[in-house]
Amino acid sequence: MALVSEFLGQLSLNLGGESEPKYPTVVPFDGFDPEKDAARIETAIKTKGVDEQTIIDVLTKRSYAQRRDIAFAYERSAKKNMITALKGALSSSLESVILGLMKSTSQFDASEIKGSIKGLGTDEETLIEMVCSRSNEELLEIKQVYKELFKSELEKDVAGDTSGDFKKLLLALVQTKRVESGNIVDQEMIDQDARALYEAGVKKKGTDVEIWISIMSERSVPHLQKVFQRYNSYSPYNMQESIRQEVKGDLEKSFLTLVQCFENKQLYFASRLNDAMKSKGAKEKVVTRIMVSRCEVDLMKIRTEFKRHFGKSLYQTIAEHTKGDYQKVLLNLCAGDD
């Protein structure tokens, strides 16, 4: 694949909406020299046995824009594609992380969604995480990049791989109808939505899922946070408990992911990381996906939530549950202990 197509979506997309604040662990490197870094990568790849440590140190301590510049410099000097060279030099979990870092955040997210729905069967866990945890702005970028990379509409592919109310919810989110947050707090509307959620679920036999989908896919996050607080004055259960009582399966997981992200997105990711590293070893696919996709977004805040809620730092947890080069690359992305 030509280098230019490897980096589709590399430009900052201005698609409207409000940007969420960033809390990255990976930031632009001061004194950046793409030619020097490209030479270091080439030497590391050519070294007998491959110098993985140099590759890790260079690529985890540069922003995506800088990694892209290194790749262009590499192609000019080495006359070959750096991503292809890295694929040939690396393997297993380290390869997954490094190749993930060679994509922009929206490219990586789009690729993860595509991977979750292609072939036989659907990886619902990945699909739910990617669609339900992303902001309007992130989903707009993902949709644009998805179309560039895969020559297909995200909405069409999601529709073709899911069914029922689960499909309706994901499509409502992918259609990005959510109102952007404003400074005006409409107390009457907050009360109406809280009562509607209660009357569509806990209050009646069965659940009017379409009302839940409409409110949770169209209202702003600050509005929904207040709706869930007001909901407690109507229902004997909070919103998460109500979801567990009213719906099951992938729909339950999707609604829970949405509510958890509305209430505290970084705690949601911290909990996902904690669950993925509870057993001996780690669920590497989950850990890789979160560390790569959030390192230039909000991983610093995820670190803070992890320590606050689980009593141990993310850095220490990674050190305990991973090993080798995979451990080294994750610790570099974590960028410090708490």
N, C-alpha and C positions, 0 to 999 in steps of 0.2 A: 504494500500500500504506500502510495506517495506520502511524503512527509506532510504536505499541506493538508491532506485529508485526515491525517492522524490528529491534527490540531484544529479541526472544525469547532466553532464555538469559542475560539480563543479570545475574541474581542469582548469587551464588557458590553453586555446587552442593555440597552436603555428601553425597557418595555413598560415604563410607568409603574405606579404603585410606590409604596414606602419601603425603604430598605431597613431590614432589621439591623440592630447594632452588631458589630463583629467582635468576637473574642478569640482570635486565632492563637495557636501555638506556633505555627509556621508563618514567618513574616519575611519580607524582603531582606536579603543579606547585604549589609553595608560593604562597600568596596567591591561590588560584584564585577567579575571579569569573565564573560562567557567563553572567550577563547581559552583562557587558562583552565577553566572548569572542564571544557570539552576535552582538552589535552589530558587532564587528570583522569577523566572517564575512559578515554581510549587506552591509556597506559594500564588502568585497572582491569579493563576487559582483556587486554593482551597478556597480562601477567599469567604465568603458569599457575593454574588452579583458580584464577580470578581473584582479584583483590576486592572482595565484597565490602569490606569496611570503608574503603574510599568512596565507592559508589553510594553507600548508605549516607556517609557524612556529607557528601556534596549535595545529593538530591533531596535529603530531608531538611536541609538548612537553607534552601532556596525557595522562593515563592513559585507558584505555577508559572507566572509570566517569565521569571528568570529561568526556570527549567526549560521552557519553550525556547528561550534565546540560546541556551546551551545546546539544545538539539539542532538548531539552525547552524550554530557555529561548528558543531561536530560534523554536520553534513558537508559544510564548506571545506573543512580541513581533512576529514577522513574519507570524503567522497562516498559515504554510505549512510544509511538511515540509523540513527542512534537507538530508536526503539527496537528495530530488528536486531541490532547488535546486543542490546540488553536482554532480549528474549533468548538469544543464543547462549549468553553467558550465565544467566541466572536460572533458578528452578524453584519449584514448589512455592511455599508461602512468601518467601522473600521476593520472588518474581511477581507474585500477585500484587504486593504492596507497591513495589517500584513502578510497575507498569500502570497501576492505578494513579500514582503521583504524576505520571506523564500525561494525564488527562486533566482538563479543567474540572472544577467541581460539578458543573452541569453536565459535562460529557460523561464523567464517572457515574453520576446518578442515572443518566439516560441509559448507559450501558448496563447498569445493574438491573434496571427495570426490564430492559430487553432480555437479559439473561434469565430473568424470573418467569418470563412468559413464552420463551421459544422452546420448541421441541415438545415432546410428550409430557403432559402434566404441567402443573403450575407451581412455582415456589411462592405460595401465598404469603409466607412469613416475610420474605424480602419485599414483595409487592406492597403489602400493607405498610411496612415500615417506610418505604420510599415515598409512597403517595400520601399517606396520612400524616407524616411528620414534616412535610415540606410546606413552606409558606407560598402564598400566591405568586410572589416574585420568583421564587425558586422554581415553581411549577411552570411558569411562563417560559423561563429560560430552558428548562428541561424539554418542554414541548418543541421549542424551536430547534434545539440541538438534536433531539431525537429524529426529527424530520430530516435534518441535514445528514445525519449519520446513517439512518436506516431506510431512508426514502419511503417512510410510512408515517401515518398520523398516530400519535400515542393513543388518542381516544379510540381509534378504530381497533388497534391491537389489544387494548385492555378490554374493550367490548367483546372481542372475539375469543377471549381466553377466560372470561368469568361469566357468572350467571346470577339471576335472581336479585335479591336486595343488595347483596354484596357488590354486584356489578353496578347497580344504580348508585350506590354510595361512592364507589371509586370514580365513576364517570362524572358525578356531580362535583367532585373535588378537582378532577382533571380539567373540567370546563372553566375553572377559576372564576367563579361568580362571586367570590367572597368580597364583601364591602371592605374597603380599606379603612383602617381606624381613623376616626376624627376626634376632635376635642369635645364634641357635643355628646353628653350622656343623656339618653332618652329613657328616663326611669319608667315611663309607661310601657315602652316597648320591651324593656328588660322584664317587667312583670308579666306582660303578655306572653313572651317567649318561655319564661319559666313555667307558667301555668300550662301553656300548650304542650311542653315536653312532659309534664306530669300527667295531663289528661290523655295524651297519646300513648302513654305507657302504663305506669304503675296504677293509675286510677281505674283503668278499664281492663276487661278481659281481652287478651291479645294485645298487640302493639301496632300502632299506626306508624310504621317505620318511615313512610314518606315525609311525615312532619318532622321527625328527628333528622332525617337527611337534609331537608330543606333548611332548617335552622342551623345545623352544624356545618353546612357547606357554604352558606351565604352570609352569615353574620361575621362581623369583625372579631378578632381575638379578644380585645379588651371588653367588648360587649358581652361575649360568651362567658368570660370570667365572672362578670357580675350576674349573668343569668344563672350560672351554676350556684352561686352564693344564694340568690333569691330562691332557687329551686328547693333548697333545704327547708324553706318555710312552708312549702306545699307538701313535700314528700317525706315520709318517715325514713327514706333512704337517700343517700347522696347520689349524684349522677352516676358515678362509677358502679355503685352497688345496684342501682336501678338497671343499668345496662346488663350486668351479670344475671339479673333476674329475668329480664325481658327477652333477650336474644342470645343465640348460641353460635358457635363455630366461627367462621371467618368474619361474619358481620359483627359479632361480639368483640373480637380482637381489634377490628377496625375502629369501632366506636370508642373502645377503651384507649386505643393509641391516640385518637383525636383529642379526647378529653384530657389525657395525661399531657399531651403536647400543648394544649391550650393553657393548662394550669401551670406547667413548668417543663418546657421542652428539653432543657439541658438535664433535668432530673430524669426524664424519660430515657435519654441516651445513656446516662450514667447507670440506670437500672438495667438497661439492655446489656451493657458491658459487664456489669456485676453478675448477671445471670449467665452470661456466656463464659465466664471464668470461674464459676462456682465449683465445678467438678475438677477432677485431676486433668490437667491440660486445659485447653480452651477450645471453644467453638470458633475456629479460626476465621471462618467465612464472615460471621457476624462482627467479630473484633476488627478484622481488616476493613470491612465496609464502613463501620462507624469512624474508625481512626483516620482513614483516608478521606472520607467525604466531609468530615467536620474539622479537620486540622487547620483549614484556612477560613473557617466559619465561626465556630463557637467552642472548640475543644478546651480552651482555657477555662471557660465557665463550667463545662461538663466535668473537668477535673475538680473544681471547687465543690460542685454538688456531690460528686462521688465521695470525696473525703468527708463532707458534712453528714451524709446519710449512711455511709457504710463503715466509718471509723478507721478506714485505711486508705492510703492514697492510691490513685489509679496507677501511678508509677510502680509502687511496691507490689500491687496486685498483678500487673503485667509481668514483673520480674519473677514472681512466684509461679505463674501459670504458663509461661512460654519459655522457649530456650533458643539458643543459637543465634543465627543471623536474623531470624524472625523477631526474636526478643529485642535485639539491638535496634532494628529499624522502628519498632513500635515505641521503644523508650525514647528514641530521638524525636519522633512525632509528638510524644507526650511532652517533651521539652522541659522536664524538671519534676522534682518531687514536691509534695505539699506537706 
